[in-house]
């Protein structure tokens, strides 16, 4: 059986999910935000068994920075030796600024990196 990877959320990704919840709540449809966040977390779960299942982020030329697509979101993550760190959850139409590549390199998990599920 293949080894399972730890999957963690950087503070930036956790903040992105909180912003999704807040935006949908401000539109008086908080249940939509909750469903979308739950779908993101469920999609990220696959990375524990298949850490390379995402594709390379097109704005960067780095094999360790990958993304999963879950319209309307891009789930950007860092793949390391035994851990996957989700660094951003952005709308699919948003492009990452290549000059911010260092931010992904330095992303650290928030509170031990575990997002409450």
C-alpha positions as CSV (number, residue, x, y, z in Angstrom):
1,X,0.0,0.0,0.0
2,X,1.3,3.4,-0.9
3,X,2.3,5.8,1.9
4,X,-0.2,8.5,2.8
5,X,1.0,12.1,2.8
6,X,0.0,14.6,5.4
7,X,-2.1,17.3,3.9
8,X,-1.9,20.8,5.6
9,X,-3.4,24.2,4.8
10,X,-1.2,27.2,5.0
11,X,-2.7,30.3,6.7
12,X,-3.2,31.9,3.3
13,X,-5.3,29.0,2.1
14,X,-7.3,28.9,5.3
15,X,-7.9,32.6,4.9
16,X,-9.1,32.1,1.3
17,X,-11.7,29.6,2.5
18,X,-12.8,32.0,5.2
19,X,-13.2,34.7,2.6
20,X,-15.3,32.3,0.5
21,X,-17.6,31.7,3.5
22,X,-17.8,35.4,4.3
23,X,-18.6,36.4,0.7
24,X,-21.5,33.9,0.3
25,X,-22.8,34.9,3.7
26,X,-22.8,38.5,2.6
27,X,-24.9,37.5,-0.4
28,X,-27.4,35.8,2.0
29,X,-26.5,32.3,0.7
30,X,-24.2,31.0,3.4
31,X,-25.1,27.4,2.6
32,X,-23.6,27.8,-0.8
33,X,-20.3,29.0,0.7
34,X,-20.3,26.0,3.1
35,X,-21.0,23.6,0.3
36,X,-18.1,25.0,-1.8
37,X,-15.7,24.9,1.1
38,X,-16.7,21.3,1.9
39,X,-16.1,20.4,-1.8
40,X,-12.6,22.0,-1.7
41,X,-11.7,20.1,1.4
42,X,-13.0,16.8,-0.1
43,X,-11.1,17.4,-3.3
44,X,-7.9,18.1,-1.3
45,X,-8.3,14.8,0.5
46,X,-7.2,13.0,-2.7
47,X,-3.7,14.5,-2.2
48,X,-3.1,12.3,0.8
49,X,-2.9,9.3,-1.6
50,X,-2.1,11.0,-4.9
51,X,0.1,14.0,-4.2
52,X,1.1,14.4,-7.8
53,X,-2.5,14.3,-9.2
54,X,-2.6,18.0,-9.8
55,X,-1.0,19.7,-12.8
56,X,1.9,22.1,-12.7
57,X,0.9,25.7,-12.2
58,X,1.1,27.3,-15.6
59,X,2.5,30.7,-14.3
60,X,5.5,28.9,-12.7
61,X,8.2,26.5,-13.9
62,X,8.5,24.6,-10.6
63,X,7.6,20.9,-10.3
64,X,6.8,21.2,-6.6
65,X,4.0,23.9,-7.1
66,X,0.9,22.2,-8.4
67,X,-2.8,22.8,-8.6
68,X,-6.1,21.0,-8.7
69,X,-9.1,22.4,-10.5
70,X,-12.5,22.5,-8.9
71,X,-14.5,25.1,-10.8
72,X,-14.8,27.9,-9.9
73,X,-11.6,27.4,-7.9
74,X,-7.9,26.6,-8.3
75,X,-6.4,24.8,-5.4
76,X,-2.7,25.6,-5.4
77,X,-0.4,23.4,-3.3
78,X,3.2,22.7,-2.6
79,X,4.3,19.1,-2.8
80,X,7.1,18.1,-0.5
81,X,8.8,14.8,0.5
82,X,6.1,13.6,2.9
83,X,3.6,16.5,3.1
84,X,1.3,18.5,0.8
85,X,0.7,22.1,1.8
86,X,-2.3,23.9,0.2
87,X,-1.1,27.4,-0.2
88,X,-4.0,29.2,-2.0
89,X,-7.6,28.5,-3.0
90,X,-8.5,31.1,-5.8
91,X,-11.1,31.6,-8.4
92,X,-10.2,29.8,-11.6
93,X,-10.1,33.0,-13.6
94,X,-7.5,34.5,-11.3
95,X,-3.9,34.2,-12.5
96,X,-1.0,33.9,-10.0
97,X,1.6,36.6,-10.3
98,X,4.9,34.8,-11.1
99,X,6.8,37.5,-9.1
100,X,5.1,36.1,-6.0
101,X,6.7,32.7,-6.4
102,X,8.8,33.2,-3.3
103,X,5.6,33.5,-1.2
104,X,4.7,29.9,-2.2
105,X,8.2,28.8,-1.3
106,X,7.9,30.3,2.2
107,X,4.3,29.4,2.9
108,X,4.0,27.8,6.3
109,X,1.0,25.9,7.7
110,X,-1.3,27.7,10.1
111,X,-1.7,26.2,13.6
112,X,0.1,23.0,12.7
113,X,-1.4,23.0,9.2
114,X,-4.5,21.1,10.0
115,X,-7.8,22.6,8.9
116,X,-10.7,21.4,11.0
117,X,-13.0,19.2,9.0
